[in-house]
Amino acid sequence: MKQESVLVCGTGIAGLACALGLSRAGLSVALLGPRRIPPVRVADDYHPRVYAISGASHSLLDRLGAWRLMDARRITPVEAMEIHGDADGLLDLSAWQDARETLAWIVESGEIERALQQAVQVMGIAWHEDQFVSLESSAHGVRVTTAQGQRFHPALLVGADGARSPVRVAAGIRHDYTPYGDMGVVAHLDIEWPHQNRACQWFTGDSVFALLPMPDTADGPQASLVWSMPEDRAREWLAMDADAQQAYLASHALSITGARLGRLRLRTRPQGFPLTLERSAMVAPGVALVGDAAHRVHPLAGQGLNLGLGDVQDLIQILGAREPHHGPGDARVLARYRRRRAEPVLAMGLVTHGLHRLFGAQCAPLAWARNQGMQVADRLPFLKRQLIRAAAGDN
């Protein structure tokens, strides 16, 4: 039986960041999960999944020593954001409106993972390339068994093992799951006009079409598409051949964007994933969840990963500040973590779910009201500053 103070199950972004942060806070930490080494990308080849990293997440990754390990040429600052309603509504947010240089940073998933893996290696954190199978609770923590027959007895098990989380299931943590009936489709695009470090998003009634600024390629300016749409339409588009997919994008993008960035062409094959609203009780005796294992929200605000890194940051702070006589898996310590995360997780879920419902409703008076609301908000500097600070993760 191997003794670990904290065992982090899950080796994606949330798990790696959690292990790094807890190790830096002085805890004995080990990782459990596969070691997936992101492929080295050449200049114009980008990981299909990108994230909008908030100011709070940027600060965390910087403190963990990961941000400086990323290739700055592959990171795009977002200096402004345009949010278009389904009629004449428009909300234009710029970093300068709150005396900032940047609203967010667009970074590839693989680039973040690569940097975190390097930082984990530098810190000498133990990494068990094995698979979680089961756990048993005890008075002094939990007993974990793996596929290879290894046994661990950590004071705290952190479940960072994704949306289907075997740790969450094994711990019996309550989990609420609501499918939207939509899919998020992502791809990288060649765009005709420079994006000028502006992110653009269009609500169309039954879909959300977003273009995120990316580094230029040899073919010219580039953007990353995140298109949330009804699942049947998404599956139909994904099943088409490359030429038909391009024709579908061209015909729909023109009417949605009004040629805001000119002609759009696919650089990569679209990939899709189902959209859900999920929440959990976050903790059980000797167990805490972070990231997608704990919650998922609609991607229309681009805050899913930031919410997960917020879990990591709060867990690090709470475990680091606990009383000496309380272990990391103590029920009172975990209750503090659950309380700390309750408000931001609930608030983000309400905002994203509310916007999805608001712009999905086809009632004419409601359509008028939501677009008028955007126009009013765009004329209120104080409100715009609050929106910018919320997007940046400021408290």
Protein Blocks (a to p, Z undefined) as FASTA:
>chain_A
ZZdfbacedjbfklmmmmmmmmmnopacddeddddddddddfklccfbdcdddfklmmmm
mmnommmmpcfklpccdfbdcdddfblbccdddfklnopabfbdcddfklmmmmmmmmmm
mnopacdddddfbdcddfkbccdddfkopacddfbdcdfebjklmmlmmnopacddddeh
iacdddddddfbdfklpacdddehjaccddddddddfkbccddddddddfklmmmmmmpc
fklmmmmmmmmmmmmnoomnopaddfbdcddddddddddehiaehiacehjlloccdfkl
opmmmmmmmmmmmmmmmmmmpcfklcfklmklmmmmmmmmmmmmmmmmmmmmmmmmmmmp
ccfklmmmmmmmmmmmmmmmklmmmmmmmmnopZZ
